[in-house]
Amino acid sequence: MISQTIRERVALIETKREALVRLLEQPNLGILRIDVNQALEELDELMDEFKRTFPDLA
């Protein structure tokens, strides 16, 4: 996979993060708040690991 494709896919994943943040702001999530928060944490960890592994692509 070429570096431009990787950059585009990572950018797409980062836009999904913003959707999770907006969802977390909803007052009526109830118990789903735990799952959304966990998804955000895992996504952040993945992005951090990606940036450490491929600093030239981040």
N, C-alpha and C positions, 0 to 999 in steps of 0.2 A: 504494500500500500504506500503510495507516495505521501510525502509530508503535507502537501496541501489538502489532501483528502482527510488525513488525520486531524489537521487543524479545523476543518469544516465540521467534522463529526464531534469533536470536543466542544466547539462553539454551540452546536445543536444541543448537546447534553447540558451545557451551562444555561441555555434558555429554558430547559425543562426545570432547572433548579428554581428559577424565578416563579414558575407556575406553582411549585410546591410551597414557596414562601407566601405567595398570595393565598393559597389554600389554607395555610396555617393561620392566617389572619382572620379566617371565618369564625364567627362566634359559636356556630352551631355544629362543630365537628364532633363533639363528644369524645368517645373513646378512640375515634380515628386520629385524633390529635397525636396520640402516641406513635402510631404508624407513620404519619407524615413527618413527625420530628425525627424518627429513626431513619427514614429515607433520606432526609436532608443531611443527617450526620454521616451516613454511609456515602452519599454522593460527594460530600466535602472531602472525606478521607480518600476516595478514589481520585478526585481531582488533584489533591495534594501529592498522592503517590505518582500520578501521571507526570506532574511537573518535576518531581524529583528524578524520575526515571528518564524523562525526555525533556530536559531543560531547554533544548534548542527548538522544540516544537511548541512549548507553552507560551 
